Amino acid sequence: MNRFALLAAAMVALGACSKSNPHAGEEPASTQSQSVPASSIVATGDLELGRRIYNFRCYYCHGYSGNARTLAATLLTPKPVDFTNTAPNTLSRERMLQSISSGRPGTAMMSFSSVLQPNEIAAVADFIRHEFMVTKAENTRYHTEANGWFNHQRYAIAYPFALGEIALDTPWEQLTPQQADGKRLFMTSCVSCHDRARENNDEVHWESRAVSYPRNQFSPGDYPPSPKADKSVDAMTSATPYHIHDHPPKLNGLSESEQRGEKLFQQNCAFCHAADGTARNWIGSFMEPHPRDLTKSPVMESMTRARLRTVIREGLQGTSMPAWKSVFSEQQIEDIIAYVGRAFHPLAPE
């Protein structure tokens, strides 16, 4: 799986929702007009203008067919609206116009009032209501020669995953060799723009993969970060998008043991597990298998102090987790355990 494609898709999605289009008003190459009977128009506005705007600005998060099953949507909380499961009488046109114009606080939905003209806002709202909420249409066919997709049949082995005939999280050992090739093709060539496809487990964890070393004098594991390092979080111009995970949580009222554990963890364990315990810093994302996410991994749900004590002392075979029993004293191990249980995830009773 090309997991970097996921990060790229998310960045493109957020970029589409945050920057004005220098070619506003032009029909993007990935769209093709589809006639709509005049009698089916349920509100004012130019539906084909709305289609062009939606296909350029909205489908990253809300889905090409309005069902919000996109890769970018899996990274957003709360999730984008699924228009196909939204009745027109539960989401008024007025509210949609307000949301497009002013955004929705606490969500990824931004204000488009500085990007779209009032008639364009009305057009895209009417298109969504007509196409997805009323007629349940699937939008314009995408993979056509008119859209630049010549000989799309060369991707045929990936079709079962794109069409949901085979769940994307089907274990590799259950796939035939051809299906495995199709899954690899889908994951490397289709998934960054394609709808998320069908899965057996909606909680599948999509993750990025570190592919290059951080920039701008950023050093993974620095605590506190080097004064020379660029501390801003900007995937395009700053040190690294992983830098956000190298900031420890701010906690008040730590006990003396937890304070000692914080210092020990951040100076030793954060290099792999990240300062915020997620293991989603550059080193953690680079290592295979990844270090444990101490904040929410299934193992942490049943983690006890005794078990964590053993892991720190003896390490974990088959991973990069070393044995620390010759480095830390028993008290220092207890201090780290106290901090982990306070900062990242409560530890189950002994």
C-alpha positions as CSV (number, residue, x, y, z in Angstrom):
1,M,0.0,0.0,0.0
2,N,1.3,3.4,-0.9
3,R,0.3,5.1,2.4
4,F,2.0,8.3,1.4
5,A,-0.8,8.7,-1.2
6,L,-3.2,9.0,1.7
7,L,-1.3,11.9,3.2
8,A,-1.1,13.5,-0.3
9,A,-4.8,13.0,-0.8
10,A,-5.7,14.6,2.5
11,M,-3.4,17.6,1.8
12,V,-5.0,18.1,-1.6
13,A,-8.4,17.8,0.0
14,L,-7.7,20.4,2.6
15,G,-6.0,22.6,0.0
16,A,-9.1,22.5,-2.2
17,C,-11.1,23.7,0.8
18,S,-8.7,26.5,1.7
19,K,-7.4,28.2,-1.5
20,S,-9.1,30.1,-4.2
21,N,-9.0,28.6,-7.7
22,P,-7.1,30.7,-10.1
23,H,-9.2,29.2,-12.9
24,A,-12.6,29.9,-11.2
25,G,-15.4,29.6,-13.6
26,E,-13.6,27.1,-15.9
27,E,-14.8,23.6,-16.1
28,P,-12.1,21.2,-14.7
29,A,-10.8,18.5,-16.9
30,S,-12.3,15.8,-14.6
31,T,-15.9,16.8,-15.3
32,Q,-18.3,16.3,-18.2
33,S,-21.7,17.9,-18.5
34,Q,-24.8,15.7,-18.1
35,S,-28.2,17.0,-19.2
36,V,-30.8,17.5,-16.5
37,P,-34.5,17.7,-17.5
38,A,-35.9,21.1,-16.8
39,S,-38.9,19.6,-15.0
40,S,-36.6,17.9,-12.4
41,I,-35.0,21.2,-11.2
42,V,-36.3,21.7,-7.6
43,A,-34.7,25.0,-6.8
44,T,-33.3,28.1,-8.5
45,G,-29.8,28.1,-9.9
46,D,-27.7,26.7,-12.8
47,L,-27.3,22.9,-12.0
48,E,-24.6,22.4,-14.5
49,L,-22.6,25.4,-13.0
50,G,-23.2,23.7,-9.6
51,R,-21.9,20.4,-11.0
52,R,-18.7,22.0,-12.2
53,I,-18.1,23.7,-8.8
54,Y,-18.9,20.6,-6.8
55,N,-16.7,18.4,-9.0
56,F,-13.8,20.9,-8.5
57,R,-14.2,21.9,-4.9
58,C,-16.4,19.6,-2.9
59,Y,-16.0,16.0,-4.0
60,Y,-12.7,15.5,-2.1
61,C,-14.6,15.4,1.2
62,H,-18.2,14.8,0.2
63,G,-17.6,12.2,-2.4
64,Y,-18.0,12.2,-6.2
65,S,-21.5,10.8,-5.7
66,G,-22.3,12.8,-2.5
67,N,-21.9,9.9,-0.1
68,A,-18.8,11.2,1.7
69,R,-17.0,7.9,1.3
70,T,-13.7,9.4,0.4
71,L,-10.2,8.8,1.7
72,A,-10.0,12.4,3.0
73,A,-13.3,12.0,4.8
74,T,-11.8,9.2,6.9
75,L,-9.4,11.7,8.4
76,L,-12.0,14.3,9.4
77,T,-13.9,14.6,12.6
78,P,-16.8,15.3,12.4
79,K,-17.4,13.5,9.1
80,P,-18.6,15.4,6.1
81,V,-22.3,15.3,5.4
82,D,-23.5,12.2,3.4
83,F,-26.0,13.9,1.1
84,T,-27.3,10.6,-0.2
85,N,-28.7,9.8,3.2
86,T,-30.0,13.3,3.9
87,A,-33.6,14.1,3.2
88,P,-34.2,17.6,1.8
89,N,-36.7,18.4,4.6
90,T,-34.0,17.7,7.2
91,L,-31.4,20.0,5.6
92,S,-33.0,23.1,4.3
93,R,-31.7,25.0,1.3
94,E,-31.2,28.1,3.5
95,R,-29.0,26.2,5.9
96,M,-26.9,24.9,3.0
97,L,-26.5,28.4,1.6
98,Q,-25.4,29.6,5.0
99,S,-22.9,26.7,5.4
100,I,-21.3,27.2,2.0
101,S,-21.1,31.0,2.6
102,S,-20.0,31.0,6.2
103,G,-18.6,27.6,6.9
104,R,-19.5,25.3,9.8
105,P,-17.6,26.0,13.1
106,G,-15.9,23.0,14.5
107,T,-15.8,21.2,11.2
108,A,-13.6,21.1,8.1
109,M,-16.2,23.0,6.2
110,M,-14.8,26.4,5.4
111,S,-16.4,29.6,4.2
112,F,-16.6,30.0,0.5
113,S,-17.9,33.6,0.5
114,S,-14.5,34.9,-0.6
115,V,-14.1,32.2,-3.3
116,L,-17.5,31.8,-4.9
117,Q,-20.0,34.4,-6.1
118,P,-23.6,34.3,-4.6
119,N,-25.0,32.8,-7.8
120,E,-22.3,30.0,-7.7
121,I,-23.1,29.3,-4.0
122,A,-26.8,28.9,-5.0
123,A,-25.9,26.8,-8.0
124,V,-23.8,24.2,-6.0
125,A,-26.4,24.0,-3.3
126,D,-29.1,23.3,-5.8
127,F,-27.0,20.8,-7.6
128,I,-26.4,18.9,-4.4
129,R,-30.0,18.9,-3.4
130,H,-31.2,17.8,-6.9
131,E,-28.5,15.3,-7.8
132,F,-27.9,13.5,-4.4
133,M,-30.7,14.3,-2.0
134,V,-33.7,14.1,-4.4
135,T,-32.9,12.1,-7.5
136,K,-30.1,10.0,-5.9
137,A,-28.0,10.2,-9.1
138,E,-24.4,9.2,-9.2
139,N,-23.0,12.4,-10.9
140,T,-21.1,12.5,-14.2
141,R,-19.2,9.4,-15.2
142,Y,-15.6,10.1,-14.5
143,H,-13.4,7.6,-16.3
144,T,-14.1,8.6,-19.8
145,E,-11.8,9.6,-22.7
146,A,-13.3,13.1,-22.6
147,N,-11.9,13.4,-19.1
148,G,-8.5,12.1,-20.2
149,W,-8.9,8.5,-19.2
150,F,-7.7,6.6,-22.3
151,N,-7.7,2.8,-22.2
152,H,-9.0,2.8,-18.7
153,Q,-9.5,-1.0,-19.1
154,R,-5.8,-1.4,-18.2
155,Y,-7.0,-0.9,-14.6
156,A,-9.5,-3.8,-14.8
157,I,-7.9,-5.9,-12.1
158,A,-8.5,-3.1,-9.7
159,Y,-12.2,-2.7,-10.5
160,P,-13.5,-5.3,-7.9
161,F,-12.0,-3.0,-5.2
162,A,-13.2,0.2,-6.8
163,L,-16.8,-1.2,-7.2
164,G,-16.9,-2.7,-3.7
165,E,-17.1,-6.3,-5.0
166,I,-14.1,-7.2,-2.8
167,A,-13.7,-5.5,0.5
168,L,-10.5,-3.4,0.6
169,D,-9.5,-4.7,4.0
170,T,-9.7,-8.4,2.9
171,P,-6.6,-10.1,4.3
172,W,-4.0,-10.7,1.7
173,E,-3.9,-14.4,2.3
174,Q,-7.6,-14.7,1.3
175,L,-6.9,-13.1,-2.2
176,T,-6.0,-14.9,-5.3
177,P,-2.8,-13.7,-7.0
178,Q,-4.7,-11.7,-9.5
179,Q,-6.9,-10.1,-6.8
180,A,-3.7,-9.3,-4.8
181,D,-2.3,-7.5,-7.8
182,G,-5.6,-5.7,-8.2
183,K,-5.5,-4.5,-4.6
184,R,-1.9,-3.3,-5.0
185,L,-2.9,-1.4,-8.2
186,F,-5.9,0.2,-6.5
187,M,-3.9,1.2,-3.4
188,T,-1.0,2.7,-5.5
189,S,-2.9,4.2,-8.4
190,C,-6.5,4.8,-7.4
191,V,-7.0,5.3,-3.7
192,S,-5.5,8.8,-3.4
193,C,-8.4,10.2,-5.4
194,H,-11.0,7.4,-5.4
195,D,-13.8,6.9,-3.0
196,R,-12.7,4.8,0.0
197,A,-14.4,1.7,-1.4
198,R,-16.1,-1.1,0.6
199,E,-14.6,-2.4,3.9
200,N,-15.6,-5.1,6.3
201,N,-14.2,-3.0,9.2
202,D,-15.1,0.6,9.2
203,E,-12.4,1.2,11.8
204,V,-9.5,0.4,9.4
205,H,-6.6,2.7,10.4
206,W,-5.2,4.5,7.4
207,E,-1.8,5.8,8.1
208,S,0.9,7.8,6.4
209,R,4.4,6.6,5.9
210,A,7.6,8.6,6.3
211,V,9.3,8.8,2.9
212,S,11.9,11.4,3.4
213,Y,14.0,12.9,6.2
214,P,12.6,16.0,8.0
215,R,13.9,19.3,6.8
216,N,14.9,22.7,8.2
217,Q,17.3,21.4,10.9
218,F,14.5,19.5,12.6
219,S,15.8,16.5,14.6
220,P,13.3,13.8,15.6
221,G,13.2,13.2,19.3
222,D,14.5,16.6,20.3
223,Y,13.0,17.6,23.6
224,P,12.6,20.4,23.9
225,P,12.9,21.0,20.1
226,S,16.2,22.6,18.9
227,P,16.1,26.4,18.9
228,K,17.3,26.2,15.3
229,A,14.4,24.0,14.1
230,D,11.4,25.5,12.4
231,K,8.6,24.8,14.9
232,S,5.7,25.6,12.7
233,V,3.6,22.8,11.3
234,D,3.4,23.2,7.6
235,A,3.9,20.2,5.3
236,M,4.9,22.4,2.4
237,T,7.5,24.8,3.8
238,S,8.3,23.7,7.3
239,A,10.3,20.9,8.8
240,T,7.8,18.0,8.5
241,P,4.1,17.2,8.9
242,Y,5.1,14.7,11.6
243,H,6.5,17.5,13.8
244,I,3.0,18.1,15.3
245,H,3.5,14.8,17.2
246,D,6.7,15.9,18.8
247,H,5.0,18.2,21.2
248,P,4.3,16.7,24.6
249,P,0.8,17.0,26.2
250,K,0.5,19.9,28.7
251,L,-0.5,18.4,32.0
252,N,-1.2,20.1,35.3
253,G,-1.0,18.6,38.8
254,L,1.5,15.8,38.0
255,S,2.8,13.9,41.0
256,E,6.5,13.8,41.7
257,S,6.7,10.4,40.2
258,E,4.8,11.5,37.1
259,Q,7.1,14.5,36.7
260,R,10.1,12.3,36.8
261,G,8.5,9.9,34.3
262,E,7.6,12.8,32.0
263,K,11.3,13.8,31.8
264,L,12.5,10.2,31.3
265,F,9.8,9.5,28.6
266,Q,10.5,12.6,26.6
267,Q,14.2,12.2,26.7
268,N,14.2,8.5,25.9
269,C,10.9,7.0,24.7
270,A,9.6,9.9,22.7
271,F,12.2,9.3,20.0
272,C,10.1,6.3,18.8
273,H,6.7,6.7,20.5
274,A,6.5,10.5,19.8
275,A,6.2,13.2,22.4
276,D,2.4,12.8,22.3
277,G,2.6,9.0,22.6
278,T,1.0,8.4,19.2
279,A,4.1,7.0,17.5
280,R,3.1,9.2,14.5
281,N,6.3,11.2,14.5
282,W,8.8,10.8,11.7
283,I,10.8,8.0,13.3
284,G,7.6,6.1,14.5
285,S,6.1,6.3,11.0
286,F,9.3,5.2,9.4
287,M,9.9,2.1,11.6
288,E,8.3,-1.3,10.7
289,P,6.5,-2.5,12.7
290,H,5.5,0.8,14.0
291,P,6.1,1.5,17.7
292,R,3.0,1.2,19.8
293,D,0.5,4.0,19.9
294,L,0.2,4.5,23.6
295,T,-2.9,6.6,23.3
296,K,-5.5,4.3,21.7
297,S,-4.1,1.0,20.3
298,P,-6.2,-2.0,21.2
299,V,-3.4,-3.4,23.3
300,M,-3.6,-0.3,25.6
301,E,-7.2,-1.1,26.4
302,S,-6.1,-4.1,28.5
303,M,-2.6,-2.9,29.4
304,T,-1.7,-3.3,33.1
305,R,1.1,-1.8,35.1
306,A,2.6,-5.3,35.5
307,R,2.5,-6.0,31.7
308,L,3.9,-2.6,30.8
309,R,6.7,-3.1,33.5
310,T,7.7,-6.3,31.8
311,V,7.7,-4.8,28.3
312,I,9.9,-1.9,29.4
313,R,12.3,-4.2,31.3
314,E,12.5,-7.0,28.7
315,G,11.6,-5.4,25.4
316,L,9.4,-6.9,22.7
317,Q,10.7,-9.6,20.5
318,G,10.3,-9.0,16.7
319,T,10.1,-5.2,17.2
320,S,12.5,-2.3,17.8
321,M,11.4,-2.1,21.4
322,P,14.6,-2.8,23.4
323,A,15.1,-4.0,27.0
324,W,15.6,-1.1,29.3
325,K,16.4,-3.1,32.5
326,S,20.1,-2.2,32.2
327,V,19.4,1.5,31.5
328,F,16.6,2.4,34.0
329,S,16.4,1.7,37.6
330,E,13.3,0.0,39.0
331,Q,12.1,3.4,40.3
332,Q,12.7,5.0,37.0
333,I,10.6,2.3,35.3
334,E,7.8,3.0,37.8
335,D,8.0,6.7,37.1
336,I,7.6,6.1,33.3
337,I,4.7,3.8,33.9
338,A,3.1,6.5,36.1
339,Y,3.5,9.1,33.4
340,V,2.2,6.8,30.6
341,G,-0.9,6.0,32.6
342,R,-1.5,9.7,33.3
343,A,-0.6,11.3,30.0
344,F,-1.6,8.8,27.3
345,H,-3.9,6.0,28.5
346,P,-5.3,4.8,31.8
347,L,-3.7,1.5,32.8
348,A,-6.0,-1.4,33.8
349,P,-5.9,-2.6,37.4
350,E,-3.3,-5.2,38.2
